[in-house]
Amino acid sequence: MGSSGQHREIVKAMVASFGKAHQARIETGVSQVLERWRREDGSSPVLREFCLTHFVCEPPQLQNLLERFEKNLSVVMGNYHRIYRTLNWPLHVDAGPMSPVDHLFANFDVYAHLEDDLYQTRLAFVLLLNFPLAELEEKEGAGATWERLKWAQTRLVERIADRVPAAVKQQRTAAYTAVEDYIYHYNIHMDALRDSQGNSCFPEGKVLISHWGLRDEIKAAYVEDGGLGRQEMIYKIMERIISQEIPGDVIGNGHLHWYPESNRVVDPRNGEEIVVGAGRNRRYEALRSVFLAEKKLDDYMPALPTLIDRRFRQDREILENDVEELLKTVLSAPVLKDVAELIRTRLGRPLQPFDIWYSEFRDGEGIAESELDRRVQAAYPNLAAFKEKMGDLLITLGFTPEKAAYLQSMIEVDPARGAGHAMGGGMPQDAAHLRTRVPAGGMDYKGFNTAMHELGHTVEQVFSMNEIDYFSLNGVPNTAFTEAFAFIFQDRDLEVLGLKEQGGSEDWRTLHGIWQTMEIAGVALLDMKIWRWMYRHPDADARVLKEAVVKMANTIWNTYFAPVLGVRDSAVLAIYSHLIFCGMYTPDYALGHIIAFQIESFLQNRSLAVEMERMCRLGRIAPQVWMKAAVGEALSAQPLIDAASHALENLRMPAGGE
Ligand SMILES: [Zn+2]
């Protein structure tokens, strides 16, 4: 870090050399450099010489500088991406048996030294000297009228703006890895559970991970005989996990019988009760370790001195208050009470806290999955057929034959080893890769449905990489925006299969959408409150943290959820594993739903093909600016809320009504 004397001295020399007219830019540039220049980067005279050599005054030269960086970085990034794609191919693509070295290659991180290289070559300092960083408020305000060039300069310098020592980053990675390991091994042996009568309620061998597995079991139980009893038992388990009363010995252990209701543990070999030790609060120790690891970064990021700042101002680029307002708007929507009433009627019982996961929003049976499989088999028997017919499929969605052919040529289709994903190209002219899973017997509806989702991603990726004016602006503002396009394509899967006339299904989907958004908005609000609390109480131990989390979860529940579901006092929102191991990621899920819905509702009566291409050309500008340019209004939860009201009206209308 340089002294203010050094700053004055360099600025003075530069103003003498370049002229008073450039003083403001010089001041900013020198500050940005000094904040990151370390002793090993060079002595004071070296630093001064560097600034005098690399400061660029006139707009045409600045434009040249940007273009040189764009060209060279696109080659670096694009080829790194190709290496990454190739080294990870066996992990991502189902291309025969894997070899043990494939995992070693996957650990080969080509990006690991990029930032160091850019600083050691001083390329990063050239950017910092010439292109000013901007606060989010400025990007959202003045950014609306910025020229594209200004956006490109800002994105370029932002890419290298953080200079955190590798050791600090490694400590953070290690903390997250340890907590991830704890979360990913938090399994409950359901067959070892006993109800108050001592009966087993779950099939032999069933093991569920908290919280995903437990939550999905609650969802599935709505249509099963005796489902309510199992839901209540799972809810009790969740309460025990949140409060850390869960006996440590039953986690990942199927040899002991656990009675969640009374919290007794019995050894089935001798029928003896095991004395359960006091809770160890490991869950909250894990959360605290993530907090402490993030806090270590604070000192190195003067402009973003907390994780809260980094998440909102840097990663998602939406102001904390705006996000909170959006979440509260959803959570306070009066229509939620009507949706709850509908669920209550369908279930024929008062709602319970776990009904935030109710998901049986549908009319009758719908189309049987076997019929859908048949349709898919006939039209797209395998991935080769999907690739070959992709052009026609895109024409069905409204793309011109030329555009459809172009997209088809830029999207490769690979069999996924996992569930499926989309990998965009790393530079212009580099194809995007659409990956979906194909069972041995050929493509089924699930694989096709995923393929449609990934097609939405890849079309966005092709447009926003190849039709963009500046490489630094490639992409969309954040993941929520690309998910929106993916959902829009996925929702049109029946249309593509020639089954457009499935009346009512859209209304049910909308109700499911708002109910899901309510649930995750509550979790997101809790996540934000937890991080604020931890920053206010950096020294609080795990027990105190636990008590605070439980209290905050109850407060959010009683404020927003109790009026809707009609039941008070629950900490269930705190069950989310993401709260522990994702460093305040959950607001992105809630924003994803809201953004997707807003874009979808804008596209409702417009041409998907035309509008999507226009939106993708906006590139990675600030989310609020993107939104206004794309759909004509700032981020808003209102389209989702309005659509839910309409959906309820439609569903209330008697069959055959207008
Ligand atoms: Zn997706």
Boltz pocket constraint, residues with backbone or C-beta under 6 A from the ligand:
constraints:
  - pocket:
      binder: B
      contacts: [[A, 453], [A, 457], [A, 482], [A, 483], [A, 486]]
      max_distance: 6.0
